[in-house]
Amino acid sequence: MAGQNETSLYSNCLRVRNQLRATGHRLVLAESCTAGLVAAELGQIPGISEHFCGSMVVYRTATKQAWLDIPAKLLEDATMGPVSAEVTGRLAIAMLRKTPEATISAGITGHLGPNAPGEMDGRVYCAVLKRDAIKETPVVVRHQLQSASPNDIEDVFGRRVRQQEAAKLLLEFLESQLGG
């Protein structure tokens, strides 16, 4: 299954690259649960530097706060927390603000497991923001991963499958926003 997902991710990246070319956009990312996987996949495409500015991996809550100025109060809020539409949208806003050459940003957060809060296990948020937007309100979507939660902290394969699924969701969402 992992090999299939890797091929699929590469295909998704090619489509995003083609959309970036067609629209002239330059992309910047803020990745949490994918831990830089989307950037790594995009970076394998020759010539992507024309349209890909970079990615910041903000895996931990403290890093989101320190690097992207996400308010601690929001990150610690029991009703929202670091995996929420609000935080994911703010990641996209912060990256666009910090990257003047970028014209579109995307952010992703999620609970991939194991040990995720029960109702949050497999929940992923993706956000996209275009610089030419009239207002700085990112488009945010919530997804529920279909793959099984890793069995335990030693289940590297289960974790990898979930990260690939989350990366694919972000790339598909980004592609839809570039084409829309």
N, C-alpha and C positions, 0 to 999 in steps of 0.2 A: 504493500500500500504506500509506503514512503516513497518508493521510486516513481510511482504514478503521480503522487502529489508534487514531486520535484519537477517532473515534466510539465505538469499542469501549471505550476507556478511560473516556469519559464515562459510558457505560452501567454499567461496573463501579463507578464512583464513586457513581452513584445507588443501586445495590444496597447498597454499603457504607453509604452514608448512611441508607438505609432500615433496615438491620440495626442500626446505631448507635441510631437512634430507637427501634426495637422493644425493644432490650435496655437502653437508658439508658446505654450506655457512652460514655466520652469518650476519644478516640484521640490518641496522640502518636506521632510517627515519628522514626526515625533512618535517613536515606537516604545511601547511599554511591554505588553505581554509577548510580542513577537521578537523582542530583544535584538532588533536590527536585521531580522531575516529578510524583510522586504527590501531594505537597502542593499543587503548582500546579493540578493537575487537580481535586482536592477543593475547593480554594479558589474554583473557578468556580461552585460550587453555592450558590445563595442559601440562607441560613439554616444553613450548615454549621457556623458558629461555635458553635452549641449543643452540638455533639458533637466538634469537631476543635480540639484544643488547640494544635497546631503541629507543626513538623518541624525537625530539625537536619540540615543537610547536612554530613556528615563524610566528605568525598571522599578526603582524603589520610590516610595512616597517622598522621602526626604530629598531625593534627587529632583523630582518634579518641582518641589518647592524651591530648592536652591538654584537650579539651572533655568527654570522657566517661570519663576515667580508665581506659581500656583499657591494661593493662600492656604496656610496650614489649617485654618478654620474649616475650609471647604474639604480638604483632604481627610480631616478627622471627623467630619460630620457623619453621624451614625446613619442618617437617611440617604446620604449620597456616597461619600468616600471616594477613594482614588479610582474605582471602577464605576464610572457614572457618565451619563451624557454630558453633564456640566463640565466635569474635569476633562473629558476627551475633547470637547469643543474648545476649552481654554488652551489645551496643548496645541491645537491647530492655530489658534489666534497668536499665541506666543511665538511659535516657529515662524509664522509669516512676518511678524513684527521684527524678529531678530535676523531675518534673512532678506535684505532689501532687493536682491536680484530675483527672488522667488515670486511667482505670480499665483501659485496655488500651493496649499499645504494640506497635509493629512495627518491625523493622529489616531492612535489605537490604544485601547486599554482592555483588559479582560481578566477573568479568573479562569485559568486553565487547569487548575487542580494539580496534584491532590490537595487536600486540606482546604479547599475553598468553602466558604459558607454555603450550606446546602442549596438554598434557592439561587445562589449566584454562580454555582458551578457551571462552567461553560458559557457564561454570559460575556459577550464582547461588544464594545462600542467602537464605531468608526466615525470619524468626523472629517469633513472636507470644507475648506474655505478658499474662495477665489479672491484675489486682491481687488479685482474690479467690482466686487459685490457692493451694492449701495450701502448696506449696513454690514457691520462686522459680526454677522451671525452665521456660524458654520452650519452646514447641513450634517446632522448626526443621525445615525441609525443604530439600532440594537439588534444583535444577532444571538442566537443560541447555537452553540457548536453541536454538531451531530455525532462526532466521535466520542468514544468513551473517555471518561476521566482516567488519568494515570492511576494505576493500582496503589502506588506508594511513591516515596521520594526517590526510589531506585529505578522506577519505570521510565527510563530515558526514551524508549520507543514511543510509549503512550504520550509523553510530553511533546516529542517531536511531531507526531501526527497532529496534535492539537495546535501547535504553533503554525504548522503548515496550513491547516484549515483556516486559522485566523488571518494569516497573511493573504491567503487566496480571497477571503472575504473583503479585506481592505483593498486589494488590487481590483477586484470586480466593482466595488463601490466607487473607487477612484475613476475607473474607466467609464462608469455610467455618468459621473459628474462632469468628466471632460467632454463627453459626447453630448451632454444635455445643455 
